[in-house]
């Protein structure tokens, strides 16, 4: 008779397993305790790849887009110009230090007299760097305001206006457009009809009206009064968010019908998670492209209002205000049309290069992020 006799459990025939002795079991347990775990045996590169796939699924695509962005000559030109102006804005207190008596008002341009006739640039001021603005390295404009000081601090003012206005407008536009496009129905109808009504007004005219109303001494909103600069920021923010809301709404109407959105809804994901984690990452690129293009246009629009006399102030370091002081001298002197070239050429070049930098950056964003317009 076979010693390994079968036994029956629930009508199934089983064979009794062979039992090892105690010494063998002890050796097996010791070997298993001493064996390193799988993550310890895995190479560092394998562990990094696993972490990247689990925690950073967006990283490869972002690195690829950044590489393409840096290889684009348009984007490189825009970045170089933006970095140039950013360095001027950051180091403005060193490049053009304000007077100690007016250190609390660095954006107020100093003046050297009250003569109406501009004075030409002084080359002696460039013997040191940074040049001494008291010697007027770019000359003076009408009223003897120093042009160099206005250009340097005007760069910081341009960044402050452009980035703040576009940043706030993009945030408002994304929230409004997301709610409108995702929920639809009466929410979409109400918000979009409001946008349509506001878009029916010309942007510049609406901005002029808002600036005039907000700077009226008798007007207070929630007990607050506003200076010219704050009124300009509020006015252009109010006019800029409308286009972003319509743009993001159109993208969301297309993206929300995709299969992965319906799958997220099927598994019970909340509205906030679907919008922030699934819809916006796949629809926000056109808004970023438009925002990068609009920073330059906002600065140009503010300069236009400053030229019309609705800027931050008569002695405020604003490029549009500098050109406003120069309009009486554009034709130059009798028989010499370029006699006062510096009062118009220098601030005009500053505005042109600043706007051009953001336009180049926006075009590069569009070519890289939009597959329909991507250049080969």
Beta strands, then each sheet from edge to edge (+ up, - down):
strand 1: 7-9
strand 2: 12-14
sheet 1: 1+ 2-
end
